[in-house]
Structure formats: C-alpha cells, structure tokens
Amino acid sequence: MHTKEQKLLLEIARDSIARSFDEGNGNPLGEAEKDEGLQEIGPGAFVTLKEKGNLRGCIGYLVGDRPICRLVDMLAKEAAFEDYRFRPLEKEELPLCDIEISILS
C-alpha cells in the first residue's frame, strides 16, 4: 500500500467518526472510491483509537467483506462507539485520539 493510500485511509477513519458528530472535512471516502487499490476486497483490517497513548477502542475483521476504504469507514465508527470495553467516544475526545489502521495480509 502506498503512502498516499495510507494517508487517505486515515482521513477516512477520522472523517467517519467526525460525521457521527455532524462534522467532517470533505469527502475522503468519495476520493478513495476513485482509487483502484482501495476498492479491492481483500484482507481484513483493524482500526485502533488511542487517547494520550492509552487504548480507547479497537475493532477489526479478520477477513474483509467490502472494499478496504468502506471497511475502514465502518470499523472507525465501531471502534469509536461500539467497543464494549469503553464508553462511546465523545466529540471533545476526537482531537485527542490517534488512529491506527492495520491491514491484514
């Protein structure tokens, strides 16, 4: 995966969560849908949120079932709001979170 694709996936993840708060910064998912490499249905992925270095949420699929850009979009929301180990992310916490994306091979 190229650096440009990695950067775009991070933008998709952050924007996915921001849209849940009625915010967002453009349409990175729309841009990714023009990228052939990000349209492939392939391996699974994990999205991890860390706040000040501490785990804040992590959700993943071992096998991908949709294009990688859409998988990351979905997993970001699930990591932020549906990881049963943590309360749902609040709007004020998003700027404090680092997002990590792991694409399985």
C-alpha positions in Angstrom: 0.0 0.0 0.0 1.3 3.4 -0.9 1.8 6.4 1.4 -1.0 8.3 -0.4 -3.4 5.4 0.2 -2.4 5.1 3.9 -3.0 8.8 4.4 -6.3 8.7 2.7 -7.4 5.7 4.9 -6.5 7.7 8.0 -8.5 10.7 6.7 -11.5 8.3 6.0 -11.3 6.9 9.6 -11.2 10.3 11.3 -13.9 11.8 9.0 -16.1 8.7 9.6 -16.1 9.4 13.3 -16.4 13.2 12.8 -19.5 12.7 10.6 -21.1 11.0 13.6 -20.8 14.3 15.4 -22.3 16.1 12.4 -18.8 17.3 11.4 -16.4 16.3 8.7 -13.8 17.8 6.4 -14.7 17.0 2.9 -15.3 13.6 1.3 -12.3 11.4 1.7 -14.4 8.3 1.1 -15.6 9.6 -2.2 -12.0 10.3 -3.2 -11.0 6.7 -2.1 -13.7 5.3 -4.3 -11.7 6.6 -7.3 -8.6 4.7 -6.2 -8.5 1.2 -7.6 -6.3 -0.2 -4.8 -8.7 0.9 -2.1 -11.7 -0.7 -4.0 -10.3 -4.2 -3.7 -12.0 -6.6 -1.4 -9.2 -8.3 0.3 -7.8 -9.0 3.7 -9.3 -7.9 6.9 -8.4 -4.8 8.9 -8.3 -3.3 12.4 -8.9 0.3 13.5 -7.4 1.3 16.8 -8.1 4.5 18.7 -5.6 5.7 21.4 -6.1 8.7 23.6 -2.9 10.0 25.1 -1.3 6.7 24.4 -4.0 4.6 26.1 -6.3 2.3 24.2 -9.7 3.9 23.6 -11.2 1.5 21.2 -10.3 -1.3 18.7 -12.4 -3.2 16.3 -11.4 -5.4 13.4 -12.4 -8.1 10.9 -10.1 -11.0 10.1 -11.5 -11.2 6.6 -12.6 -8.3 4.5 -16.1 -8.4 3.1 -16.2 -5.0 1.3 -13.7 -2.6 -0.3 -11.0 -1.6 2.1 -12.0 2.1 2.1 -15.5 1.2 3.1 -14.2 -1.4 5.7 -12.1 1.3 7.4 -15.0 3.7 7.3 -17.2 1.2 9.2 -14.5 0.0 11.6 -13.6 3.5 12.7 -17.2 4.2 13.8 -17.4 0.8 15.5 -14.1 1.4 17.3 -15.3 4.8 18.5 -18.8 3.9 19.5 -19.3 0.1 19.8 -16.2 -1.3 21.5 -18.0 -2.8 24.6 -14.9 -2.2 26.8 -15.2 1.6 26.6 -17.9 4.2 26.7 -18.7 5.8 23.4 -16.3 8.4 22.2 -17.4 12.0 22.9 -16.9 14.8 20.4 -14.3 16.6 22.6 -12.1 13.4 22.7 -11.7 13.0 18.9 -8.9 15.6 18.5 -7.1 13.9 21.3 -7.2 10.5 19.6 -4.5 8.9 17.4 -5.9 6.5 14.9 -4.0 3.4 13.8 -5.1 1.2 10.9 -3.7 -2.3 10.4 -4.4 -4.0 7.1 -4.0 -7.8 7.4 -2.1 -9.7 4.8 
